[in-house]
Amino acid sequence: MKVRNSYDTLVDFDAALLNMDSEIKNRLQREMPDASEQEFFNAYAKEHELKWEEEWEMDVIHACG
């Protein structure tokens, strides 16, 4: 499954899951059990920035070329 990040770049959702902070990911999985992959990706990106005070690398990858 592919999702779109903030730069409208397609990102592999399974790869994104592997790069998530487990504390945030587990909490969101409990709080958002019915979320789509895109909704979960977007929510994670926001929570990552709140916790780490920086943008999540998977959310700022942009297509080149």
All heavy atoms as a GROMACS GRO file, in nm:
protein
  543
    1MET      N    1   0.085  -0.119   0.000
    1MET     CA    2   0.000   0.000   0.000
    1MET      C    3   0.089   0.124   0.000
    1MET      O    4   0.185   0.134   0.074
    1MET     CB    5  -0.090  -0.005   0.124
    1MET     CG    6  -0.170   0.119   0.149
    1MET     SD    7  -0.294   0.140   0.021
    1MET     CE    8  -0.372   0.287   0.070
    2LYS      N    9   0.054   0.219  -0.081
    2LYS     CA   10   0.126   0.346  -0.088
    2LYS      C   11   0.039   0.456  -0.028
    2LYS      O   12  -0.083   0.455  -0.041
    2LYS     CB   13   0.158   0.383  -0.233
    2LYS     CG   14   0.243   0.282  -0.306
    2LYS     CD   15   0.387   0.298  -0.271
    2LYS     CE   16   0.471   0.204  -0.357
    2LYS     NZ   17   0.610   0.214  -0.328
    3VAL      N   18   0.104   0.550   0.039
    3VAL     CA   19   0.038   0.668   0.094
    3VAL      C   20   0.113   0.790   0.043
    3VAL      O   21   0.225   0.780  -0.005
    3VAL     CB   22   0.036   0.665   0.249
    3VAL    CG1   23  -0.053   0.553   0.300
    3VAL    CG2   24   0.176   0.654   0.307
    4ARG      N   25   0.050   0.906   0.054
    4ARG     CA   26   0.113   1.031   0.009
    4ARG      C   27   0.161   1.110   0.130
    4ARG      O   28   0.088   1.128   0.226
    4ARG     CB   29   0.016   1.115  -0.072
    4ARG     CG   30  -0.019   1.050  -0.203
    4ARG     CD   31  -0.082   1.149  -0.299
    4ARG     NE   32  -0.107   1.082  -0.425
    4ARG     CZ   33  -0.019   1.071  -0.525
    4ARG    NH1   34   0.099   1.125  -0.512
    4ARG    NH2   35  -0.050   1.008  -0.636
    5ASN      N   36   0.284   1.161   0.121
    5ASN     CA   37   0.336   1.242   0.230
    5ASN      C   38   0.310   1.390   0.204
    5ASN      O   39   0.237   1.426   0.112
    5ASN     CB   40   0.486   1.212   0.254
    5ASN     CG   41   0.576   1.263   0.145
    5ASN    OD1   42   0.538   1.337   0.055
    5ASN    ND2   43   0.703   1.223   0.152
    6SER      N   44   0.369   1.476   0.285
    6SER     CA   45   0.346   1.620   0.274
    6SER      C   46   0.390   1.680   0.141
    6SER      O   47   0.346   1.786   0.103
    6SER     CB   48   0.415   1.694   0.388
    6SER     OG   49   0.353   1.662   0.510
    7TYR      N   50   0.483   1.613   0.073
    7TYR     CA   51   0.530   1.660  -0.057
    7TYR      C   52   0.458   1.592  -0.172
    7TYR      O   53   0.501   1.597  -0.286
    7TYR     CB   54   0.682   1.638  -0.069
    7TYR     CG   55   0.762   1.737   0.011
    7TYR    CD1   56   0.793   1.711   0.143
    7TYR    CD2   57   0.804   1.857  -0.045
    7TYR    CE1   58   0.866   1.802   0.218
    7TYR    CE2   59   0.876   1.949   0.029
    7TYR     CZ   60   0.906   1.920   0.160
    7TYR     OH   61   0.978   2.010   0.234
    8ASP      N   62   0.348   1.523  -0.140
    8ASP     CA   63   0.268   1.451  -0.239
    8ASP      C   64   0.347   1.339  -0.306
    8ASP      O   65   0.319   1.300  -0.419
    8ASP     CB   66   0.211   1.548  -0.343
    8ASP     CG   67   0.086   1.493  -0.411
    8ASP    OD1   68   0.010   1.418  -0.345
    8ASP    OD2   69   0.065   1.523  -0.529
    9THR      N   70   0.448   1.289  -0.236
    9THR     CA   71   0.528   1.178  -0.284
    9THR      C   72   0.469   1.048  -0.231
    9THR      O   73   0.433   1.040  -0.114
    9THR     CB   74   0.674   1.192  -0.236
    9THR    OG1   75   0.728   1.313  -0.288
    9THR    CG2   76   0.761   1.075  -0.279
   10LEU      N   77   0.461   0.947  -0.316
   10LEU     CA   78   0.412   0.818  -0.272
   10LEU      C   79   0.518   0.750  -0.186
   10LEU      O   80   0.635   0.744  -0.223
   10LEU     CB   81   0.378   0.729  -0.392
   10LEU     CG   82   0.254   0.769  -0.471
   10LEU    CD1   83   0.239   0.682  -0.595
   10LEU    CD2   84   0.129   0.759  -0.384
   11VAL      N   85   0.474   0.698  -0.072
   11VAL     CA   86   0.562   0.632   0.024
   11VAL      C   87   0.502   0.495   0.054
   11VAL      O   88   0.381   0.482   0.071
   11VAL     CB   89   0.571   0.715   0.155
   11VAL    CG1   90   0.651   0.643   0.261
   11VAL    CG2   91   0.627   0.853   0.128
   12ASP      N   92   0.587   0.393   0.059
   12ASP     CA   93   0.541   0.258   0.094
   12ASP      C   94   0.501   0.257   0.242
   12ASP      O   95   0.583   0.288   0.329
   12ASP     CB   96   0.653   0.158   0.067
   12ASP     CG   97   0.608   0.017   0.095
   12ASP    OD1   98   0.619  -0.026   0.212
   12ASP    OD2   99   0.561  -0.050   0.002
   13PHE      N  100   0.376   0.223   0.268
   13PHE     CA  101   0.326   0.228   0.405
   13PHE      C  102   0.397   0.129   0.495
   13PHE      O  103   0.427   0.160   0.611
   13PHE     CB  104   0.174   0.204   0.407
   13PHE     CG  105   0.114   0.218   0.544
   13PHE    CD1  106   0.105   0.341   0.605
   13PHE    CD2  107   0.067   0.107   0.612
   13PHE    CE1  108   0.050   0.356   0.732
   13PHE    CE2  109   0.012   0.120   0.739
   13PHE     CZ  110   0.004   0.243   0.799
   14ASP      N  111   0.429   0.009   0.445
   14ASP     CA  112   0.500  -0.090   0.527
   14ASP      C  113   0.638  -0.039   0.566
   14ASP      O  114   0.683  -0.059   0.679
   14ASP     CB  115   0.510  -0.224   0.454
   14ASP     CG  116   0.375  -0.293   0.443
   14ASP    OD1  117   0.290  -0.273   0.533
   14ASP    OD2  118   0.355  -0.368   0.347
   15ALA      N  119   0.707   0.027   0.474
   15ALA     CA  120   0.838   0.085   0.506
   15ALA      C  121   0.822   0.196   0.609
   15ALA      O  122   0.905   0.210   0.699
   15ALA     CB  123   0.904   0.138   0.379
   16ALA      N  124   0.716   0.275   0.596
   16ALA     CA  125   0.691   0.382   0.692
   16ALA      C  126   0.669   0.324   0.832
   16ALA      O  127   0.723   0.376   0.930
   16ALA     CB  128   0.570   0.465   0.649
   17LEU      N  129   0.593   0.215   0.841
   17LEU     CA  130   0.568   0.152   0.971
   17LEU      C  131   0.699   0.111   1.039
   17LEU      O  132   0.714   0.126   1.160
   17LEU     CB  133   0.480   0.028   0.955
   17LEU     CG  134   0.331   0.051   0.932
   17LEU    CD1  135   0.262  -0.081   0.902
   17LEU    CD2  136   0.266   0.120   1.050
   18LEU      N  137   0.793   0.061   0.960
   18LEU     CA  138   0.922   0.018   1.015
   18LEU      C  139   1.004   0.135   1.068
   18LEU      O  140   1.093   0.116   1.151
   18LEU     CB  141   1.002  -0.058   0.910
   18LEU     CG  142   0.943  -0.192   0.866
   18LEU    CD1  143   1.025  -0.249   0.751
   18LEU    CD2  144   0.938  -0.290   0.984
   19ASN      N  145   0.975   0.256   1.021
   19ASN     CA  146   1.049   0.375   1.060
   19ASN      C  147   0.976   0.459   1.164
   19ASN      O  148   1.017   0.573   1.190
   19ASN     CB  149   1.081   0.459   0.936
   19ASN     CG  150   1.190   0.396   0.854
   19ASN    OD1  151   1.305   0.399   0.892
   19ASN    ND2  152   1.152   0.336   0.743
   20MET      N  153   0.871   0.406   1.222
   20MET     CA  154   0.794   0.480   1.322
   20MET      C  155   0.846   0.453   1.462
   20MET      O  156   0.889   0.342   1.494
   20MET     CB  157   0.646   0.440   1.316
   20MET     CG  158   0.574   0.487   1.193
   20MET     SD  159   0.400   0.437   1.195
   20MET     CE  160   0.345   0.511   1.041
   21ASP      N  161   0.839   0.555   1.546
   21ASP     CA  162   0.866   0.542   1.688
   21ASP      C  163   0.760   0.447   1.745
   21ASP      O  164   0.641   0.470   1.729
   21ASP     CB  165   0.857   0.682   1.752
   21ASP     CG  166   0.871   0.680   1.901
   21ASP    OD1  167   0.770   0.653   1.969
   21ASP    OD2  168   0.981   0.707   1.950
   22SER      N  169   0.804   0.340   1.810
   22SER     CA  170   0.709   0.237   1.855
   22SER      C  171   0.609   0.289   1.957
   22SER      O  172   0.493   0.247   1.958
   22SER     CB  173   0.781   0.114   1.908
   22SER     OG  174   0.863   0.148   2.018
   23GLU      N  175   0.649   0.381   2.042
   23GLU     CA  176   0.557   0.435   2.142
   23GLU      C  177   0.441   0.510   2.074
   23GLU      O  178   0.324   0.488   2.107
   23GLU     CB  179   0.631   0.530   2.236
   23GLU     CG  180   0.542   0.593   2.342
   23GLU     CD  181   0.618   0.692   2.428
   23GLU    OE1  182   0.737   0.668   2.459
   23GLU    OE2  183   0.558   0.796   2.462
   24ILE      N  184   0.474   0.595   1.980
   24ILE     CA  185   0.371   0.669   1.907
   24ILE      C  186   0.285   0.574   1.825
   24ILE      O  187   0.162   0.582   1.827
   24ILE     CB  188   0.433   0.777   1.816
   24ILE    CG1  189   0.513   0.878   1.897
   24ILE    CG2  190   0.325   0.848   1.734
   24ILE    CD1  191   0.597   0.973   1.814
   25LYS      N  192   0.350   0.484   1.752
   25LYS     CA  193   0.277   0.391   1.666
   25LYS      C  194   0.178   0.307   1.746
   25LYS      O  195   0.061   0.295   1.709
   25LYS     CB  196   0.376   0.300   1.592
   25LYS     CG  197   0.309   0.196   1.505
   25LYS     CD  198   0.408   0.116   1.424
   25LYS     CE  199   0.493   0.030   1.511
   25LYS     NZ  200   0.580  -0.062   1.436
   26ASN      N  201   0.223   0.251   1.858
   26ASN     CA  202   0.135   0.166   1.939
   26ASN      C  203   0.018   0.244   1.996
   26ASN      O  204  -0.095   0.195   1.999
   26ASN     CB  205   0.215   0.099   2.051
   26ASN     CG  206   0.314  -0.002   1.998
   26ASN    OD1  207   0.299  -0.055   1.888
   26ASN    ND2  208   0.417  -0.029   2.076
   27ARG      N  209   0.043   0.367   2.039
   27ARG     CA  210  -0.066   0.449   2.094
   27ARG      C  211  -0.169   0.480   1.986
   27ARG      O  212  -0.290   0.468   2.008
   27ARG     CB  213  -0.011   0.579   2.154
   27ARG     CG  214  -0.121   0.669   2.211
   27ARG     CD  215  -0.065   0.788   2.286
   27ARG     NE  216   0.035   0.863   2.214
   27ARG     CZ  217   0.008   0.954   2.118
   27ARG    NH1  218  -0.117   0.978   2.083
   27ARG    NH2  219   0.106   1.019   2.058
   28LEU      N  220  -0.121   0.519   1.869
   28LEU     CA  221  -0.214   0.550   1.760
   28LEU      C  222  -0.292   0.427   1.715
   28LEU      O  223  -0.410   0.438   1.680
   28LEU     CB  224  -0.140   0.613   1.642
   28LEU     CG  225  -0.087   0.754   1.665
   28LEU    CD1  226  -0.007   0.801   1.544
   28LEU    CD2  227  -0.200   0.851   1.695
   29GLN      N  228  -0.229   0.311   1.717
   29GLN     CA  229  -0.300   0.188   1.680
   29GLN      C  230  -0.415   0.161   1.776
   29GLN      O  231  -0.521   0.116   1.734
   29GLN     CB  232  -0.204   0.069   1.676
   29GLN     CG  233  -0.114   0.072   1.555
   29GLN     CD  234  -0.006  -0.034   1.557
   29GLN    OE1  235   0.043  -0.075   1.662
   29GLN    NE2  236   0.033  -0.078   1.439
   30ARG      N  237  -0.394   0.192   1.905
   30ARG     CA  238  -0.502   0.176   2.003
   30ARG      C  239  -0.610   0.283   1.985
   30ARG      O  240  -0.729   0.253   1.996
   30ARG     CB  241  -0.447   0.184   2.145
   30ARG     CG  242  -0.368   0.065   2.189
   30ARG     CD  243  -0.335   0.070   2.339
   30ARG     NE  244  -0.270   0.193   2.381
   30ARG     CZ  245  -0.139   0.215   2.378
   30ARG    NH1  246  -0.058   0.123   2.333
   30ARG    NH2  247  -0.089   0.330   2.420
   31GLU      N  248  -0.568   0.406   1.958
   31GLU     CA  249  -0.662   0.519   1.948
   31GLU      C  250  -0.736   0.524   1.816
   31GLU      O  251  -0.844   0.582   1.808
   31GLU     CB  252  -0.587   0.651   1.968
   31GLU     CG  253  -0.533   0.670   2.108
   31GLU     CD  254  -0.448   0.796   2.122
   31GLU    OE1  255  -0.429   0.870   2.022
   31GLU    OE2  256  -0.401   0.821   2.235
   32MET      N  257  -0.677   0.468   1.710
   32MET     CA  258  -0.733   0.480   1.575
   32MET      C  259  -0.744   0.342   1.508
   32MET      O  260  -0.690   0.321   1.400
   32MET     CB  261  -0.643   0.569   1.489
   32MET     CG  262  -0.615   0.705   1.545
   32MET     SD  263  -0.495   0.797   1.445
   32MET     CE  264  -0.584   0.817   1.292
   33PRO      N  265  -0.816   0.248   1.568
   33PRO     CA  266  -0.818   0.112   1.513
   33PRO      C  267  -0.879   0.102   1.373
   33PRO      O  268  -0.847   0.009   1.299
   33PRO     CB  269  -0.899   0.032   1.615
   33PRO     CG  270  -0.986   0.134   1.681
   33PRO     CD  271  -0.903   0.261   1.685
   34ASP      N  272  -0.964   0.194   1.336
   34ASP     CA  273  -1.031   0.187   1.206
   34ASP      C  274  -0.976   0.287   1.104
   34ASP      O  275  -1.036   0.306   0.998
   34ASP     CB  276  -1.181   0.211   1.224
   34ASP     CG  277  -1.245   0.104   1.312
   34ASP    OD1  278  -1.204  -0.013   1.301
   34ASP    OD2  279  -1.334   0.138   1.392
   35ALA      N  280  -0.863   0.348   1.135
   35ALA     CA  281  -0.806   0.448   1.044
   35ALA      C  282  -0.753   0.383   0.917
   35ALA      O  283  -0.702   0.271   0.920
   35ALA     CB  284  -0.693   0.522   1.114
   36SER      N  285  -0.766   0.455   0.808
   36SER     CA  286  -0.704   0.409   0.684
   36SER      C  287  -0.553   0.425   0.698
   36SER      O  288  -0.505   0.494   0.788
   36SER     CB  289  -0.755   0.491   0.565
   36SER     OG  290  -0.705   0.625   0.574
   37GLU      N  291  -0.478   0.365   0.607
   37GLU     CA  292  -0.333   0.380   0.610
   37GLU      C  293  -0.294   0.527   0.596
   37GLU      O  294  -0.204   0.575   0.665
   37GLU     CB  295  -0.267   0.298   0.498
   37GLU     CG  296  -0.266   0.149   0.524
   37GLU     CD  297  -0.391   0.078   0.477
   37GLU    OE1  298  -0.488   0.145   0.431
   37GLU    OE2  299  -0.394  -0.046   0.487
   38GLN      N  300  -0.364   0.601   0.509
   38GLN     CA  301  -0.333   0.743   0.490
   38GLN      C  302  -0.362   0.822   0.616
   38GLN      O  303  -0.282   0.907   0.656
   38GLN     CB  304  -0.412   0.799   0.372
   38GLN     CG  305  -0.375   0.943   0.337
   38GLN     CD  306  -0.232   0.954   0.284
   38GLN    OE1  307  -0.201   0.896   0.181
   38GLN    NE2  308  -0.146   1.028   0.353
   39GLU      N  309  -0.475   0.798   0.680
   39GLU     CA  310  -0.510   0.868   0.804
   39GLU      C  311  -0.407   0.839   0.913
   39GLU      O  312  -0.365   0.929   0.986
   39GLU     CB  313  -0.648   0.826   0.852
   39GLU     CG  314  -0.761   0.875   0.764
   39GLU     CD  315  -0.894   0.810   0.796
   39GLU    OE1  316  -0.898   0.696   0.844
   39GLU    OE2  317  -0.997   0.876   0.769
   40PHE      N  318  -0.364   0.713   0.922
   40PHE     CA  319  -0.267   0.675   1.022
   40PHE      C  320  -0.132   0.741   0.995
   40PHE      O  321  -0.069   0.795   1.086
   40PHE     CB  322  -0.251   0.522   1.025
   40PHE     CG  323  -0.175   0.472   1.143
   40PHE    CD1  324  -0.239   0.447   1.262
   40PHE    CD2  325  -0.039   0.451   1.135
   40PHE    CE1  326  -0.168   0.401   1.374
   40PHE    CE2  327   0.034   0.406   1.244
   40PHE     CZ  328  -0.032   0.381   1.363
   41PHE      N  329  -0.090   0.740   0.871
   41PHE     CA  330   0.037   0.804   0.831
   41PHE      C  331   0.034   0.952   0.868
   41PHE      O  332   0.129   1.004   0.928
   41PHE     CB  333   0.058   0.786   0.681
   41PHE     CG  334   0.187   0.842   0.630
   41PHE    CD1  335   0.301   0.764   0.620
   41PHE    CD2  336   0.196   0.975   0.588
   41PHE    CE1  337   0.421   0.815   0.574
   41PHE    CE2  338   0.315   1.027   0.540
   41PHE     CZ  339   0.428   0.947   0.533
   42ASN      N  340  -0.073   1.021   0.833
   42ASN     CA  341  -0.084   1.164   0.862
   42ASN      C  342  -0.083   1.192   1.013
   42ASN      O  343  -0.016   1.285   1.059
   42ASN     CB  344  -0.211   1.222   0.800
   42ASN     CG  345  -0.211   1.218   0.650
   42ASN    OD1  346  -0.108   1.197   0.586
   42ASN    ND2  347  -0.327   1.237   0.591
   43ALA      N  348  -0.157   1.110   1.088
   43ALA     CA  349  -0.161   1.128   1.233
   43ALA      C  350  -0.025   1.102   1.294
   43ALA      O  351   0.020   1.175   1.383
   43ALA     CB  352  -0.266   1.035   1.294
   44TYR      N  353   0.044   0.998   1.245
   44TYR     CA  354   0.176   0.968   1.298
   44TYR      C  355   0.273   1.085   1.272
   44TYR      O  356   0.348   1.125   1.360
   44TYR     CB  357   0.235   0.839   1.239
   44TYR     CG  358   0.373   0.818   1.294
   44TYR    CD1  359   0.391   0.755   1.416
   44TYR    CD2  360   0.484   0.872   1.231
   44TYR    CE1  361   0.516   0.745   1.473
   44TYR    CE2  362   0.610   0.864   1.287
   44TYR     CZ  363   0.626   0.800   1.408
   44TYR     OH  364   0.751   0.793   1.464
   45ALA      N  365   0.269   1.138   1.151
   45ALA     CA  366   0.360   1.248   1.116
   45ALA      C  367   0.341   1.366   1.212
   45ALA      O  368   0.438   1.427   1.258
   45ALA     CB  369   0.338   1.291   0.972
   46LYS      N  370   0.217   1.398   1.245
   46LYS     CA  371   0.189   1.508   1.337
   46LYS      C  372   0.241   1.477   1.478
   46LYS      O  373   0.302   1.562   1.543
   46LYS     CB  374   0.039   1.536   1.343
   46LYS     CG  375  -0.015   1.600   1.218
   46LYS     CD  376  -0.164   1.621   1.226
   46LYS     CE  377  -0.218   1.672   1.093
   46LYS     NZ  378  -0.364   1.680   1.094
   47GLU      N  379   0.215   1.355   1.524
   47GLU     CA  380   0.258   1.316   1.658
   47GLU      C  381   0.410   1.308   1.668
   47GLU      O  382   0.468   1.344   1.771
   47GLU     CB  383   0.195   1.182   1.697
   47GLU     CG  384   0.045   1.189   1.715
   47GLU     CD  385   0.004   1.282   1.828
   47GLU    OE1  386   0.068   1.279   1.936
   47GLU    OE2  387  -0.092   1.358   1.810
   48HIS      N  388   0.474   1.264   1.562
   48HIS     CA  389   0.621   1.258   1.559
   48HIS      C  390   0.680   1.398   1.578
   48HIS      O  391   0.772   1.417   1.656
   48HIS     CB  392   0.669   1.197   1.427
   48HIS     CG  393   0.818   1.190   1.415
   48HIS    ND1  394   0.888   1.076   1.445
   48HIS    CD2  395   0.909   1.283   1.380
   48HIS    CE1  396   1.017   1.100   1.427
   48HIS    NE2  397   1.033   1.225   1.387
   49GLU      N  398   0.624   1.492   1.505
   49GLU     CA  399   0.675   1.630   1.514
   49GLU      C  400   0.653   1.687   1.654
   49GLU      O  401   0.739   1.758   1.707
   49GLU     CB  402   0.611   1.718   1.408
   49GLU     CG  403   0.676   1.853   1.400
   49GLU     CD  404   0.640   1.932   1.275
   49GLU    OE1  405   0.567   1.882   1.188
   49GLU    OE2  406   0.687   2.047   1.265
   50LEU      N  407   0.540   1.656   1.715
   50LEU     CA  408   0.514   1.704   1.851
   50LEU      C  409   0.613   1.645   1.951
   50LEU      O  410   0.664   1.716   2.038
   50LEU     CB  411   0.372   1.668   1.895
   50LEU     CG  412   0.259   1.748   1.828
   50LEU    CD1  413   0.124   1.687   1.867
   50LEU    CD2  414   0.266   1.894   1.870
   51LYS      N  415   0.642   1.516   1.940
   51LYS     CA  416   0.731   1.451   2.035
   51LYS      C  417   0.877   1.489   2.013
   51LYS      O  418   0.948   1.520   2.108
   51LYS     CB  419   0.716   1.299   2.025
   51LYS     CG  420   0.808   1.224   2.119
   51LYS     CD  421   0.789   1.074   2.111
   51LYS     CE  422   0.885   1.004   2.209
   51LYS     NZ  423   0.863   0.858   2.210
   52TRP      N  424   0.921   1.487   1.890
   52TRP     CA  425   1.063   1.504   1.860
   52TRP      C  426   1.101   1.644   1.815
   52TRP      O  427   1.218   1.672   1.794
   52TRP     CB  428   1.106   1.402   1.754
   52TRP     CG  429   1.090   1.261   1.802
   52TRP    CD1  430   0.993   1.172   1.766
   52TRP    CD2  431   1.171   1.193   1.898
   52TRP    NE1  432   1.010   1.054   1.832
   52TRP    CE2  433   1.118   1.064   1.914
   52TRP    CE3  434   1.283   1.231   1.972
   52TRP    CZ2  435   1.174   0.971   2.001
   52TRP    CZ3  436   1.338   1.137   2.058
   52TRP    CH2  437   1.284   1.009   2.072
   53GLU      N  438   1.001   1.731   1.798
   53GLU     CA  439   1.023   1.870   1.755
   53GLU      C  440   1.100   1.878   1.623
   53GLU      O  441   1.184   1.966   1.603
   53GLU     CB  442   1.093   1.950   1.865
   53GLU     CG  443   1.010   1.960   1.990
   53GLU     CD  444   1.075   2.039   2.100
   53GLU    OE1  445   1.193   2.078   2.088
   53GLU    OE2  446   1.008   2.063   2.203
   54GLU      N  447   1.070   1.783   1.536
   54GLU     CA  448   1.125   1.784   1.400
   54GLU      C  449   1.033   1.704   1.311
   54GLU      O  450   0.959   1.617   1.357
   54GLU     CB  451   1.266   1.725   1.396
   54GLU     CG  452   1.272   1.578   1.431
   54GLU     CD  453   1.413   1.522   1.429
   54GLU    OE1  454   1.509   1.600   1.430
   54GLU    OE2  455   1.425   1.398   1.429
   55GLU      N  456   1.038   1.733   1.183
   55GLU     CA  457   0.954   1.660   1.088
   55GLU      C  458   1.006   1.518   1.075
   55GLU      O  459   1.126   1.491   1.084
   55GLU     CB  460   0.956   1.728   0.952
   55GLU     CG  461   0.889   1.864   0.953
   55GLU     CD  462   0.899   1.934   0.819
   55GLU    OE1  463   1.012   1.948   0.768
   55GLU    OE2  464   0.793   1.970   0.766
   56TRP      N  465   0.914   1.427   1.052
   56TRP     CA  466   0.946   1.286   1.034
   56TRP      C  467   1.004   1.267   0.895
   56TRP      O  468   0.948   1.315   0.796
   56TRP     CB  469   0.820   1.204   1.054
   56TRP     CG  470   0.832   1.057   1.038
   56TRP    CD1  471   0.936   0.978   1.076
   56TRP    CD2  472   0.734   0.971   0.982
   56TRP    NE1  473   0.910   0.847   1.047
   56TRP    CE2  474   0.785   0.840   0.989
   56TRP    CE3  475   0.609   0.991   0.926
   56TRP    CZ2  476   0.715   0.730   0.942
   56TRP    CZ3  477   0.539   0.881   0.881
   56TRP    CH2  478   0.592   0.753   0.889
   57GLU      N  479   1.114   1.195   0.885
   57GLU     CA  480   1.183   1.180   0.757
   57GLU      C  481   1.094   1.121   0.647
   57GLU      O  482   1.106   1.159   0.531
   57GLU     CB  483   1.308   1.094   0.774
   57GLU     CG  484   1.280   0.953   0.819
   57GLU     CD  485   1.405   0.873   0.848
   57GLU    OE1  486   1.513   0.931   0.862
   57GLU    OE2  487   1.393   0.750   0.859
   58MET      N  488   1.004   1.031   0.683
   58MET     CA  489   0.917   0.970   0.580
   58MET      C  490   0.813   1.070   0.528
   58MET      O  491   0.759   1.051   0.420
   58MET     CB  492   0.846   0.846   0.636
   58MET     CG  493   0.939   0.736   0.683
   58MET     SD  494   1.041   0.665   0.552
   58MET     CE  495   0.922   0.567   0.466
   59ASP      N  496   0.784   1.173   0.604
   59ASP     CA  497   0.685   1.271   0.562
   59ASP      C  498   0.745   1.382   0.478
   59ASP      O  499   0.673   1.457   0.414
   59ASP     CB  500   0.615   1.332   0.684
   59ASP     CG  501   0.489   1.405   0.646
   59ASP    OD1  502   0.414   1.357   0.559
   59ASP    OD2  503   0.465   1.514   0.702
   60VAL      N  504   0.877   1.392   0.474
   60VAL     CA  505   0.938   1.501   0.399
   60VAL      C  506   1.021   1.453   0.280
   60VAL      O  507   1.086   1.534   0.214
   60VAL     CB  508   1.023   1.593   0.491
   60VAL    CG1  509   0.932   1.663   0.591
   60VAL    CG2  510   1.133   1.518   0.561
   61ILE      N  511   1.019   1.323   0.254
   61ILE     CA  512   1.085   1.271   0.134
   61ILE      C  513   1.011   1.330   0.015
   61ILE      O  514   0.888   1.328   0.009
   61ILE     CB  515   1.079   1.118   0.128
   61ILE    CG1  516   1.157   1.056   0.244
   61ILE    CG2  517   1.130   1.066  -0.007
   61ILE    CD1  518   1.136   0.907   0.258
   62HIS      N  519   1.083   1.382  -0.081
   62HIS     CA  520   1.016   1.434  -0.200
   62HIS      C  521   1.078   1.373  -0.325
   62HIS      O  522   1.194   1.335  -0.326
   62HIS     CB  523   1.017   1.586  -0.204
   62HIS     CG  524   1.154   1.646  -0.206
   62HIS    ND1  525   1.227   1.667  -0.091
   62HIS    CD2  526   1.232   1.687  -0.309
   62HIS    CE1  527   1.343   1.720  -0.123
   62HIS    NE2  528   1.350   1.733  -0.253
   63ALA      N  529   0.996   1.363  -0.424
   63ALA     CA  530   1.040   1.304  -0.551
   63ALA      C  531   1.140   1.397  -0.619
   63ALA      O  532   1.124   1.518  -0.617
   63ALA     CB  533   0.921   1.278  -0.642
   64CYS      N  534   1.240   1.339  -0.677
   64CYS     CA  535   1.339   1.416  -0.752
   64CYS      C  536   1.328   1.381  -0.900
   64CYS      O  537   1.296   1.268  -0.934
   64CYS     CB  538   1.481   1.385  -0.704
   64CYS     SG  539   1.509   1.428  -0.532
   65GLY      N  540   1.360   1.478  -0.982
   65GLY     CA  541   1.366   1.450  -1.124
   65GLY      C  542   1.247   1.481  -1.194
   65GLY      O  543   1.159   1.507  -1.239
   0.00000   0.00000   0.00000
